[in-house]
Amino acid sequence: MRASGNEIVLGNNGLCSSSVATSPSDILGDVRSLVLGLVNNCDPVRAVLQRNLVDEIASHLRSAGDEISMVEASQQRLRSDDELGKFGLRWHVLRHTILQDMHHLREYRRRRQWPTRITVRKRLKVLNRSLESIKDYSDALHIFKRLEVEAAVSRKHLKIWEEVVATGASGAVVFEDDFSFRSGDSIKQVFELLLLADKGLAVIDLAGGLNWEAMGLPPQVRGDLTLDIIVANTACAYFISQTACQALVDLVERRPAVIYLSPDFLISELNNAGFVGSTFLPAKPPLVHGSREGLVESSIPY
């Protein structure tokens, strides 16, 4: 692996290639139209703070000539365990924990540039682990509640992706309600990162949450990272292109069960669906992932 400046370019063909590192502020171009999506759960304090922060970003983007529309996704219906019964709940949890574990296995191998084919032995380990998790009904019920929340959050992100497709916008910048500014330069840094969309990137992370090792990326990588696969570092705040939004809408239509992947895993599932696109992960994102950095409580019952 070779690095150029502060940026590392990680290829998808088993080799790592380098390119001339370019500061986002050196890239010319603009985003003609953007949907700013606000994902929240109607918490009165967090939702108001979220709107105020996004309004500041929207004002800066409009002053630069971008066409901005705002969409808020807050409705969240959680299915009751009574709707399924004990057997149905266990079956539901079994199916979707297997789906999640298989996704994690493939993406871990993809990020390490290993073949993504999962052996029968590993598949059996996934099955046995899922079967073990539903033996005790209280454990299965806890997992069920987590899955329902993750699916509800994924549906909110999906609403924003659908808005991009419906309006023909260039893409969306999506904000969950636990983000905040990292510094006084955060808005300027967000703007500069969004200029990278003109280089054809499908996903740009804006708030982070996990380090490279926790994401399953090669441990030796350092600095800003460009990948020619789709990777979401959580889904706290990110840019996503119109083509990726269309692909995600199509994916959920073809395979409705993928909604039970949490939003970041659903975005990464584009790789398994054959979508071709690139991701930019800044080493120091301009926004703060509040629940990951211990500033606010997560709404998902892990």
C-alpha positions in Angstrom: 0.0 0.0 0.0 1.3 3.4 -0.9 0.1 6.7 0.4 0.2 10.1 -1.4 0.1 13.0 1.0 -2.6 12.4 3.6 -4.8 10.4 1.4 -4.8 6.6 0.7 -6.7 5.1 -2.2 -7.8 1.6 -1.5 -8.6 -0.5 -4.6 -11.1 -3.3 -5.0 -9.0 -5.7 -7.0 -6.6 -6.9 -4.3 -4.2 -4.1 -5.0 -3.8 -0.6 -3.5 -3.2 2.3 -5.8 -2.2 5.9 -5.0 -3.3 9.2 -6.5 -2.2 12.8 -6.0 -3.8 13.9 -2.8 -6.0 16.9 -3.3 -7.5 19.1 -0.7 -11.3 19.4 -1.0 -10.9 23.2 -1.2 -8.8 22.8 -4.3 -11.5 21.0 -6.2 -13.7 23.1 -8.5 -17.3 22.6 -9.1 -20.6 22.8 -7.2 -23.6 20.7 -6.4 -26.6 22.1 -8.3 -29.4 20.6 -6.1 -29.4 18.8 -2.8 -31.9 17.3 -0.5 -31.0 17.9 3.1 -32.6 15.1 5.1 -33.3 15.2 8.8 -33.8 11.8 10.5 -35.2 12.1 14.0 -37.6 10.5 16.4 -39.6 13.7 17.4 -37.6 14.2 20.5 -38.5 17.9 21.1 -35.0 19.0 22.2 -32.9 17.0 19.8 -35.1 17.7 16.8 -35.0 21.5 17.4 -31.3 21.5 17.8 -31.0 19.3 14.6 -33.1 21.7 12.6 -31.1 24.7 13.8 -27.8 23.2 12.8 -29.0 22.0 9.4 -30.5 25.4 8.8 -27.0 26.9 9.2 -25.6 24.4 6.7 -28.4 25.1 4.3 -27.9 28.8 4.5 -24.2 28.4 3.6 -25.0 26.1 0.7 -27.7 28.4 -0.7 -25.3 31.4 -0.5 -22.9 29.4 -2.6 -25.6 28.9 -5.3 -26.9 25.4 -4.5 -30.6 24.7 -4.7 -31.6 23.2 -1.4 -34.8 21.4 -0.3 -35.4 20.0 3.2 -37.1 16.7 4.1 -37.8 15.5 7.6 -38.3 11.8 8.4 -39.5 11.3 11.9 -42.5 8.9 12.0 -41.6 5.6 13.6 -44.0 2.7 14.0 -42.5 -0.2 15.9 -44.3 -3.5 15.5 -45.4 -5.2 18.7 -44.2 -8.7 19.5 -47.8 -9.7 20.0 -48.3 -9.4 16.3 -46.0 -12.4 15.7 -46.5 -14.8 18.6 -43.5 -16.6 20.2 -42.8 -18.9 17.3 -43.2 -16.2 14.7 -40.9 -13.8 16.7 -38.2 -16.4 16.9 -38.4 -17.2 13.2 -38.3 -13.5 12.4 -35.2 -12.9 14.6 -33.5 -16.0 13.1 -34.0 -14.9 9.5 -32.8 -11.3 10.1 -29.9 -12.1 12.4 -28.6 -14.5 9.7 -29.1 -11.7 7.1 -27.1 -9.2 9.2 -24.3 -11.7 10.0 -23.9 -12.7 6.4 -23.7 -9.1 5.4 -21.0 -8.4 8.0 -19.0 -11.4 6.9 -19.1 -10.3 3.2 -18.3 -6.7 3.9 -15.4 -7.5 6.3 -13.9 -9.7 3.6 -14.5 -7.1 0.9 -12.8 -4.4 3.0 -9.8 -6.6 3.6 -9.8 -7.3 -0.2 -10.4 -11.0 0.3 -12.8 -13.2 -1.8 -16.4 -12.5 -0.6 -17.6 -16.1 -1.1 -18.7 -17.5 2.3 -17.8 -21.1 2.9 -20.4 -23.7 4.1 -18.5 -24.0 7.4 -18.9 -20.3 8.0 -22.5 -20.3 7.0 -23.2 -23.1 9.5 -21.4 -21.1 12.2 -23.7 -18.1 11.4 -26.8 -20.4 11.6 -25.7 -22.0 14.9 -25.1 -18.6 16.4 -28.5 -17.3 15.4 -30.2 -20.5 16.7 -28.4 -20.0 20.0 -29.6 -16.4 20.2 -33.3 -17.4 20.1 -33.2 -20.3 22.6 -34.1 -18.0 25.4 -37.3 -16.1 24.6 -36.2 -13.0 26.5 -33.0 -12.9 24.4 -35.0 -13.2 21.2 -37.4 -10.5 22.3 -34.5 -8.1 23.0 -33.1 -8.8 19.5 -36.5 -8.3 18.0 -36.9 -4.9 19.5 -33.4 -3.9 18.3 -34.3 -5.1 14.8 -37.6 -3.2 14.7 -35.8 0.0 15.7 -33.1 -0.5 13.1 -35.7 -1.2 10.4 -37.7 1.9 11.4 -34.5 4.1 11.1 -33.7 2.5 7.8 -37.2 3.4 6.5 -36.6 7.1 7.5 -33.4 7.1 5.5 -35.2 5.4 2.6 -37.8 8.2 2.6 -35.0 10.7 2.0 -33.4 8.6 -0.8 -36.9 8.3 -2.4 -37.2 12.1 -2.3 -33.9 12.4 -4.2 -35.1 10.0 -6.9 -38.5 11.7 -7.1 -37.1 15.2 -7.5 -34.0 14.4 -9.6 -31.7 16.1 -7.1 -28.0 15.6 -7.4 -28.0 13.8 -4.1 -28.8 14.1 -0.4 -27.0 15.2 2.8 -28.6 13.2 5.6 -28.3 14.1 9.3 -29.5 12.0 12.2 -30.4 13.9 15.4 -27.3 13.1 17.4 -24.9 15.1 15.2 -23.2 18.4 16.1 -20.5 20.7 14.8 -17.0 19.7 15.7 -15.5 23.2 15.5 -16.2 26.7 14.3 -15.0 25.6 10.8 -17.4 22.7 10.6 -19.8 24.3 8.1 -16.9 25.4 5.8 -15.4 21.9 6.0 -18.8 20.2 5.2 -19.1 22.5 2.1 -15.5 21.6 1.0 -16.2 17.9 1.4 -19.4 18.2 -0.7 -17.3 19.6 -3.6 -15.9 16.1 -3.8 -19.3 14.9 -5.1 -18.3 16.5 -8.4 -15.6 13.9 -8.7 -18.2 11.1 -8.9 -18.2 9.9 -5.3 -21.3 8.0 -4.3 -20.9 8.4 -0.5 -19.0 11.0 1.6 -18.9 10.5 5.4 -19.3 13.6 7.4 -19.5 12.5 11.0 -17.6 9.2 11.4 -18.3 7.1 14.5 -15.9 4.2 14.1 -12.2 4.0 13.5 -10.8 2.1 10.5 -10.0 -1.0 12.5 -13.5 -1.2 13.9 -14.9 -0.9 10.3 -12.8 -3.9 9.2 -10.5 -1.9 7.0 -6.8 -2.9 6.8 -5.1 -1.9 10.0 -2.2 -0.2 8.3 -4.3 2.5 6.6 -4.0 6.1 7.9 -5.3 9.5 6.9 -8.2 10.3 4.6 -9.4 7.2 2.7 -10.9 6.8 -0.8 -12.4 3.4 -1.6 -13.8 2.1 -4.8 -16.5 0.2 -2.9 -19.4 1.6 -0.8 -18.7 2.0 2.9 -20.8 3.9 5.4 -19.1 4.8 8.7 -22.4 4.7 10.6 -25.1 6.9 9.1 -25.0 9.9 11.5 -24.3 12.4 8.7 -23.3 11.7 5.1 -23.7 12.7 1.4 -25.2 10.2 -1.0 -25.4 10.6 -4.7 -28.6 10.4 -6.9 -27.4 7.2 -8.5 -26.8 5.5 -5.1 -30.2 6.6 -3.9 -31.8 5.1 -7.0 -29.9 1.9 -6.5 -31.0 1.7 -2.8 -34.7 2.4 -3.7 -34.5 -0.4 -6.3 -32.7 -2.7 -3.8 -35.4 -2.4 -1.1 -38.1 -2.9 -3.7 -36.5 -6.1 -4.9 -35.5 -7.4 -1.5 -37.7 -5.9 1.2 -36.0 -7.8 4.0 -32.9 -5.7 3.6 -34.7 -2.9 5.4 -33.8 -4.9 8.6 -30.2 -4.0 8.0 -29.4 -0.8 9.9 -29.0 2.2 7.5 -25.2 2.1 7.3 -25.3 -1.7 6.6 -28.1 -1.2 4.1 -26.0 1.4 2.2 -23.0 -1.0 2.2 -25.3 -3.7 0.9 -25.1 -1.9 -2.5 -21.8 -3.7 -3.0 -23.5 -7.1 -2.8 -26.2 -5.8 -5.2 -23.6 -5.0 -7.9 -23.6 -1.2 -7.6 -20.3 0.4 -8.6 -19.3 3.5 -6.7 -16.7 5.1 -4.6 -16.6 6.4 -1.0 -14.6 9.1 0.8 -13.9 8.7 4.5 -12.2 11.7 6.1 -9.8 10.9 8.9 -11.2 13.9 10.8 -14.9 14.4 9.9 -16.2 17.9 10.4 -19.2 16.8 12.4 -19.5 14.9 15.7 -21.4 11.6 16.0 -22.9 12.3 19.4 -24.1 8.9 20.5 -20.8 7.3 19.5 -18.7 9.9 21.3 -20.8 9.7 24.4 -22.5 13.1 24.1 -26.1 11.8 23.7 -27.9 8.6 24.3 -28.5 6.2 21.4 -32.1 5.4 20.5 -31.3 1.8 19.5 -31.6 -0.7 22.3 -28.2 -2.6 21.9 
